[in-house]
Amino acid sequence: MRTEVANRLVMTRALVSARRQPSAPDFYAWVWAFPLRDGKFRVSTVEIPKPFVDEDDCFGEGDIERIHVATVETIEEIDTVVRGLGVDPETLDAPWKNDFPL
């Protein structure tokens, strides 16, 4: 993970995300990591049907496939989990840099 991304998680306590391969061709998918109040980090995936994203439509929780992958204690563990999902941890970034819609 790049230093500025780790700083975003630790210093500003903000989420980071990266695109990942979706489970079906008509979805977009991301992995994201979010700092928890207890100092740990949650790593999850999210998949959203392409039409919602492409057409900038409003969507709700029922339209989103969200899977909690892990809760980890260190930045290094985030890298390991993200890598296990087939995503290079170096691609993690602020959500607006990879079109993370949430």
Backbone as a ProteinNet text record, in pm:
[ID]
protein_1_A
[PRIMARY]
MRTEVANRLVMTRALVSARRQPSAPDFYAWVWAFPLRDGKFRVSTVEIPKPFVDEDDCFGEGDIERIHVATVETIEEIDTVVRGLGVDPETLDAPWKNDFPL
[TERTIARY]
84.8	0	89.4	49.7	126.3	113.1	215.3	219.3	101.9	68.3	-42.2	-176.6	-190	-313.2	-317.1	-205.5	-198.7	-226.6	-172.8	-198.6	-346.6	-411.3	-554.5	-631.7	-595.7	-662.7	-634.5	-507.9	-466.1	-483.3	-443.4	-443.9	-578.7	-640	-768.8	-886.9	-855.7	-957.3	-1065.8	-1021.9	-1113.3	-1093.7	-1196.5	-1189.8	-1106	-1059.1	-989	-1053.4	-1040.2	-1102.8	-1020.3	-1053.7	-991	-1090.1	-1082.9	-1165.6	-1119.8	-1214.4	-1180.7	-1266.8	-1236	-1312	-1449.3	-1558.6	-1692	-1722.2	-1822.9	-1862.5	-1942.7	-1997.8	-2075.2	-2045.4	-2054.1	-2015.7	-2105.9	-2224.3	-2314.4	-2306.8	-2195.3	-2172.3	-2037.5	-2025.9	-1896.7	-1866.2	-1737.2	-1701	-1579.9	-1577.9	-1468.4	-1437	-1316.1	-1280	-1254.8	-1292.3	-1268.1	-1227.5	-1150.8	-1105.7	-1145.8	-1192	-1244.7	-1192.5	-1141.6	-1093.6	-1210.6	-1199	-1300.9	-1259.3	-1352.3	-1324.2	-1222.5	-1216.3	-1124.9	-982.1	-954.5	-821	-801.1	-898.3	-891	-944.9	-941.5	-986.9	-1081.3	-1189.1	-1281.9	-1248.8	-1244.6	-1224.5	-1347.6	-1407.6	-1530.2	-1523.5	-1615.1	-1633.3	-1773.6	-1791.6	-1922.3	-1936.7	-2055.9	-2087.1	-2218.8	-2221.5	-2339.1	-2368.6	-2495.6	-2528.3	-2481.7	-2422.1	-2367.5	-2466.6	-2594.3	-2685.1	-2697.8	-2695.4	-2704.4	-2586.6	-2468.8	-2348.1	-2338.9	-2359.8	-2345.7	-2445.2	-2566	-2670.9	-2686.2	-2596.9	-2598.1	-2735.1	-2796.8	-2927.1	-2911.4	-3015.1	-3018.4	-3039.7	-2977.5	-2996.2	-2987.5	-3039.9	-3044.2	-2972.1	-2977	-2908.1	-2949.6	-3076.6	-3124.4	-3062.4	-3002.5	-2940.3	-2792.5	-2736.8	-2593.1	-2563.4	-2463.5	-2413.6	-2288.7	-2298.9	-2189	-2147.7	-2018.6	-1969.1	-1855.7	-1873.2	-1765.5	-1662.9	-1540.1	-1435.3	-1353.5	-1312.8	-1226.7	-1224.7	-1192.1	-1156.7	-1013.3	-924.7	-782.8	-730.3	-613	-556.2	-450.4	-390.4	-280	-297.4	-225.4	-223.6	-170.4	-69.1	-10.2	-113.2	-199.7	-304.5	-405.8	-431.1	-519.2	-459.3	-329	-261.5	-279.5	-263	-275.3	-416.6	-517	-656.6	-690.3	-649.9	-677.8	-610.2	-487.5	-414.9	-487.1	-540.7	-616.4	-744.2	-794	-912.5	-876.3	-746.7	-701.6	-677.6	-660	-639.2	-501.2	-429	-298.8	-321	-268.3	-287.4	-236.9	-146.5	-96.4	-203.2	-313.4	-421.1	-523.8	-513.6	-603.4	-580.3	-691.6	-680.8	-807.5	-812.5	-933.8	-1047	-1169	-1278.1	-1309.4	-1292.3	-1324.1	-1223.6	-1110.9	-1010	-1035.1	-1131.5	-1164.4	-1315.7	-1385.4	-1531.3	-1612.2	-1559.6	-1635.8	-1760.1	-1879.6	-1999.5	-2063.8	-2008.2	-2076.1	-2007.9
-117	0	123.3	220.4	344.2	423.1	499.1	574.3	670.6	742.8	839.7	770.5	647.9	571.8	523	474	433.7	552.6	669	790.4	826.7	808.9	837.8	750.2	624	531.7	565.3	594.1	609.8	752.7	849.6	987.4	1056.9	1040.8	1107.5	1014.2	885	784.6	779.3	780.1	776.3	647	606.6	481	492.8	377.7	366.1	252	257.8	154.5	130.5	20.3	-14	-97.2	-84.5	-168.4	-312.6	-403.3	-545.4	-612.5	-734.6	-810.9	-844.3	-812.4	-846.7	-995.2	-1041.3	-1181.6	-1209.3	-1103.5	-1116.4	-995.4	-1011.5	-903.3	-779.5	-790.9	-675.3	-598.9	-616.3	-546.6	-475.5	-373.3	-314.9	-359.7	-374.8	-423.7	-348.2	-335.8	-271.4	-350.5	-333.1	-373.4	-242.1	-239.1	-116.6	-149.4	-59.6	-74.1	50.8	30.4	139.6	127	236.9	231.1	225.8	139.1	126.6	207	234.4	315.1	251.8	119.6	50.7	37.5	101.6	97.2	-13.2	-103.3	-209.3	-155.5	-240.5	-202.4	-308.6	-266.9	-357.7	-358.6	-477.4	-493.5	-562.6	-502	-554.9	-541.8	-611.9	-594	-539.8	-476	-426	-444.1	-486	-497.9	-426.5	-350.7	-271.1	-294.2	-315.7	-331.4	-211	-238.1	-133.2	-22	-52.6	56.9	165.5	127.7	228.1	323.8	269.6	351.6	428.7	360.2	422.5	535.6	518.5	618.2	713.4	699.1	784.6	784.4	665.1	648.4	634.7	670.4	647.3	497.7	446.5	305.4	293.3	182.5	160.8	34.4	5.4	-111.7	-241.3	-251.1	-372.6	-397.1	-292.9	-303.6	-336.9	-336.5	-351.8	-489.7	-554.6	-679.9	-645.2	-651.8	-613.8	-736	-765.6	-881	-836.7	-861	-835.6	-946.7	-908.8	-1006.7	-1033.8	-926.8	-946	-820.5	-839.7	-730.8	-758.1	-660.9	-679.9	-569.5	-593.8	-498.6	-407	-444.4	-364.1	-336.6	-235.5	-200.9	-319.2	-385.1	-498.7	-609.2	-629.1	-729.9	-689.3	-558.7	-512.5	-554.3	-530.3	-567.8	-715.9	-799.5	-944.3	-982.7	-926.5	-958.1	-909.5	-787.6	-730.7	-814.2	-851.3	-935.6	-1069.2	-1124.2	-1249.3	-1237.7	-1116	-1091.4	-1064.3	-1076	-1055.8	-911.1	-825.2	-682.4	-643.6	-566.2	-515.1	-405.4	-418.4	-316.3	-178.3	-173.7	-45.1	33.9	-32.6	37.9	98.2	68.5	131.1	281.7	357.5	502.3	565.2	696.9	768	724.6	711.9	655.6	730.3	860.1	934.1	908.6	848.6	820.1	688.3	606.7	481.3	464.9	577.1	581.9	501.3	481.1	413.7	497.9	446	531.5	556.9	507	521.2	622.5
0	0	0	-80.9	-87.7	42.6	76.3	202	214.1	107.8	116.9	141.4	94.6	118.2	262.9	312	452.2	543.2	508.6	586.9	585.5	472.5	464.2	562.7	569.7	662.2	808.5	838.6	977.8	1028.5	949.2	996.9	978.8	863.4	841.4	868.5	892	924.8	816.8	691.8	578	499.7	427.2	352.9	227.6	180.5	53.5	-24.3	-156	-238.7	-364.7	-432.4	-560.1	-640.1	-771.1	-857.6	-847.4	-865.5	-870.1	-975.7	-1008	-1106.3	-1048.2	-1116.7	-1065.4	-1083.1	-1011	-1021	-1148	-1208.2	-1332.1	-1420.6	-1552	-1642.4	-1637	-1581.9	-1578.8	-1445.8	-1373.8	-1246.4	-1249.7	-1166.4	-1132.5	-990.6	-959.3	-826.8	-772.3	-641	-569.2	-443.4	-394.8	-259.4	-186.1	-59.6	15.8	157.5	215.8	353.9	429.8	552.2	632.3	775.2	832.6	971	1069.8	1168	1271.9	1394.5	1480.4	1599.8	1693.5	1693.8	1785.5	1730.5	1616.2	1556.6	1455	1443.7	1342.9	1210.1	1108.5	975.4	921.4	858.4	793.1	644.1	586.1	442.5	387.3	286	226.7	75.2	10.3	-133.6	-156.6	-269.5	-307.7	-458.8	-500.6	-643	-668.9	-777.8	-813.4	-961.2	-997.6	-1139.1	-1221.8	-1335.1	-1420	-1453.3	-1484.4	-1521.5	-1414.1	-1287.5	-1181.3	-1186.4	-1209.4	-1212.4	-1343.9	-1455.4	-1587	-1609.7	-1559.2	-1581.5	-1463.5	-1364.5	-1245.9	-1178.5	-1173.8	-1110.4	-959.6	-889.6	-745.4	-721.9	-618.9	-583.1	-432.4	-382	-238.7	-198	-69.1	-15.2	-84.6	-124.4	-189.6	-326.1	-384.2	-516.5	-509.8	-389.3	-369.3	-311.6	-366.1	-309.6	-229.1	-97.9	-8.7	72.5	72.3	147	238.2	367.9	464.5	447.1	420.3	394.8	520.6	589.2	706.1	792.4	918.1	1007.6	1049.5	1025.5	1051	1142.6	1197.8	1293	1234.7	1121.6	1067.7	918.2	873	730.9	648.7	699.6	628.1	606.7	703.9	689.5	582.3	569.9	461.8	328.6	312.2	187.7	157.2	257.1	238.9	196.6	262.1	229.6	89	57.3	-75	-184	-159.9	-256.2	-274.9	-166.6	-173.7	-255.2	-270.5	-352.6	-499.1	-530.6	-667.7	-704.7	-604.7	-629	-577.5	-655.1	-613.3	-509.2	-388.1	-284.8	-326.3	-422	-470.3	-544.7	-583.2	-653.8	-557.8	-428	-331.4	-333.1	-324.2	-330.7	-274.7	-276.9	-236.9	-330.1	-279.1	-358.7	-487.9	-492	-613.7	-725	-692.7	-794.7	-867.4	-818.8	-887.5	-902.1	-897.8	-920.9	-821	-700.7	-596.1	-565.5	-588.6	-588	-452	-346.7	-217.3	-129.4
[MASK]
++++++++++++++++++++++++++++++++++++++++++++++++++++++++++++++++++++++++++++++++++++++++++++++++++++++

